[in-house]
Amino acid sequence: MSTFLTGKELKDRVYDIIWDAEGILLIVSPFIKLDSYFKKLFDKHKNNQELHLILVFGKNSKDINKSLNKTDFDYFKEFPNISIIYVPHLHAKYYGNEKKGVITSINLYDYSFKNNIEFGVFEEQNQLSRFRRSADNEAWNKCMDIADENEVVFIKRPVYEAKKMIVTLSKNYIKSDILFDSTEQFYGLSKNRKLSGKRLPDFPEEVISEHNTTGKRPEREEIKEQPASGFCIRTGARIKFDPKHPMSKEAWRSWNKYKDMDYPEKFCHKTGKPSYGKTSMRHPIL
């Protein structure tokens, strides 16, 4: 159910969205400026590689610092799992995590939170509402489209040990690697700056290290012939066969908001036959 908010109620819901995020935190704001209180909220996630922080900002193409100053940009670069995207004509504002979101007029800007009259529409999700049509779900999907289609400025991803991920369900986090960084060009020579051409879908959600840290001799992997195409386990649409990515782009976005590896799906990724809930992201093939 959607709720109209203003004043302190609106501010508190934005604070809660940042603080309560567990798997993904999406911030869409043309202008971002952090005071000490905002940093206290974000600091909770600073050492959490499981949380993917997505920042979408923009608007001021002549002076990037007015949209997101270099000091705050460098602060966000310290997070272990983060994507920063620049959208030059951005005016919309949205804050969301895997459980709730708010469509609002307020920028993530300390002045706006302290001085401006702002409105917002808040919605909280549950197991029953996660796949139904709602303002929050549509806002989330639209913001992810915007993130996918615009210029990446900085990407940092967690690195996991390959062997541990195969043997157990838990992940052995090693470190985080910067996969892309155009900070110096972005903030240095803005007049002559060229678009990187890099987009969010160009980068993986995580990196699997091929370095063997177990001390055991690796086994030679037998090459098995795989079908050229498979089926989305949620919609049944024909897609590339890849058991690690058994969903279409739209279905994956819906799944990624909650990241339930065992959520029952409808089809077998290999054959396309109905699975009657026996397939999932963890087990996509009957």
N, C-alpha and C positions, 0 to 999 in steps of 0.2 A: 504494500500500500504506500502510495506517495504522500509525502507530507511537506507542506509549504513552510519554509523557515526564514527567519531574519534575526538580526541582532545576535545576542549571546548564543541562542540555540543553534544558529547556523555555524557560528565559529566553533562551538563545541563538537558539532558533527564532523567538521573538517579535521579537527584535532583528533577525534576518535578514529577516523578513517586512516590517518597516518599512523597512529599509535597501535591500532589493533590489526594492521595488516600482517598476514602470515606467509602467503605464497607469492603475492603480486601486489604492487602498489603503483597505480597509474595517476600521474599528476599532469594535467593539461592546463597551462596557464601562460598567457603571453608574457607576463612579467613575474619574475621570481626574485624576491629579496628576503633573506633570512635574518631574523633577529635571534637573540640567545634562546628564546622560548622555542621557536621552530627547530633549532638545532638540538634541543633537548629531546624533542619528539623523534626526529630522524636518527639521533644517536642510538636509540634503542635497536636499530637495524644495521648499525655500522659494521658489525661482525657476523652478520647472518647471511651466509652465502645462499641459503634456500629462498630468500626473498628477492624477487626480481623487481627492481625499482626502475620504472619507465618515466622519464621526464620529457615532456613535449612543451617547448617554449618558442617564442618568436616575436613577431610584430615589428620591432625596431631594426630595420635592415641597415640603417646608416650608422648606428652606434649600438653594437651588440651588447655592450656593457649596461645599457639602459634596460635591456630585457633580462639579462642574467649576468651579473658582474663576475669578473674573473675570480675573485676570492670565493664566492659561493660555488662557482663552477668547479674550482679546485677542491672544495670541500666534498662535493658529490663524487668526484673522481676517486675518492678513497673507499667508496663502497665496493664490496666484492662482486656484486652482480647487478650491473646498471647499464641502461641504455639512455643516451641523451640525444634527442632529435630536435632539429631546428625547423620551424615552419614560418616563413616570412610574413604570411598574411593571417596568422592565427589571431582570433579575437575571442573564441569560445573558452570557457573554463569548466573543467570537470575534475573531480577527485573520486577515486574509487579503489576498492580492494576486492578480494574474492567474495566478500559478504555484503558490502554496502557501497553506495555511491551517492554523490550529490552533483546535480547540474546547477550551476550558480553564476552569479555576476562577479564574484570576488576573486581577485588575483592572489596568488601565494606571495603576498607582499606585506611586510609588517605594517606599513602605513594604512593599507586597505583594511586590515583587521582591527586597527586601533581607531580609525577615524571615519570610515565611509559607511553609508547606509547601503546594505547589500541584501539581495534576495537569493533564495535557493530552493530547489525541490529535492528532497531526500527520499531514498528508498532502500530498504533492507531486504536482502534475499534470504531464502531458505531452500530446503530440498525440493519443495513443490514448485517454487517460483523460478528456479534457476534456468529453465528452458522455455518458459512462457514469454510471450511478447510483453514487454513493459518499457517504459521510458528509460529506465536505468540500463536495461539490457541493450536497447538500441543506442543509447548514448555511449555505452562501453564499446560496442562494435564499431560505431562511427569513429570514435577516438583511436581505436586500434588501426582502422583503415588509414586515418591521417598519419599515425606513427609509421605504418608500413610504407607509405607512399612518399615520405619526405626525407630530407637529408640527415643522415647520421653524422653526429659530431664526435661521439665517444661511445665505445663499447668495451665493457669489461665482463668477463665470464668466469665462473668457478671451474676449477680443474679437478676431476675425480680420477682415482686410480681404477684402471680398467678391470683388473683381476677381481677386486673386491666387489665391483658392481655385478659381475657375472655370477660369482659364488653365493653372495648374500643379497638380501633385499636392501640392506643399508648401503650408503655411499661413503666412501673414504675420501673426504675432502683433502686436497693437497695444498692448493693455493688458488689465487685468481690471476688470470692473464689479461692484459689489455690487448684486444683484438683489432681495435682501430682508434686512432687519436689524431684529430686534425685541429687540436686546440690552438697551437701556435699560429697556424694559418688563419683560423677562424677569428681569433682576437687580434692578430697582428696586422695584416694587410687586408682589411675588409673591402677597400675599394677595388682591389685587384683580385679578390678572392674568387676562385673557381669552385663550382659545385663538385663535391667529391664523387657523386654518382653512386655512393653506397647507401643501401637501404636496410632497414631492420631485418627483413627476411633473408638477407645475404649472410647472416651470422647465426651460429648454433645457439641453443639455449644453455648448453654447457659443453665443456671440453673433456674428452676422455684421454687420459695420458697413456701413451704406449710404453712408458718406462716401467720395467718390471722391478717392483720393490719387495717381492715376496722371497726372493732367493731361490725359487724353484725353477727347474728347467721348463720353458714353455713347450706346449705341445703344438705340433704342426696342424693347422686347421684344414680340414678336408673341404675342398671346394664342391659345393652342391649347386646344381643348376636350379635357378630360381625363375619363376614366371615373370614375364616382362611387365605385366600389369596385375593389379590387385583391386580390392574394393574397400571403400570407406566403411568402417565397422559401425558407424552411426547412421549413415544415410543410404549405404549400398551403392553409391556412385563409383564409377570406375576411376581409379587413380593409379599411380605408380606403385608397384609392389615393394614395400619397405616395412617390415614388421616393427621397426623402431618409430615409424611415422605412419600409422595405419588409418589416418583420418584425412578427409579433405580439409582445405584451408579454413573454410567457414566452420566446420564441425570442430576442428582443433581449437579455434578461438573460444568456442563455447565451453569445451572441455578444459581449456587452460585457465579459465577463471577460477576453477575449483581444484583442478589437478587430482582428481580421484582416480588412481590407477586401477581400482577394482570396480568402478562403476559399470553395471551391466550394459552391454551394447547389443545391437540388433543383428549384425551380420558377421560372417567369417571374412577376414581380410584376404585370404587366399582364394576361396571359391565363390564368395559372394552369396552363399546360401544363408538363410535365416539362422541365427544362433540362439534365438529365444533367451537372451540374457546370459548365455554361457561364454561370450567373448567380452574382453575388456581391453583397456590400454596395456595392461600388464600381460594379458594372454589374448592376442588378437586373432589367433588361428584356432579353429576347432580341432 
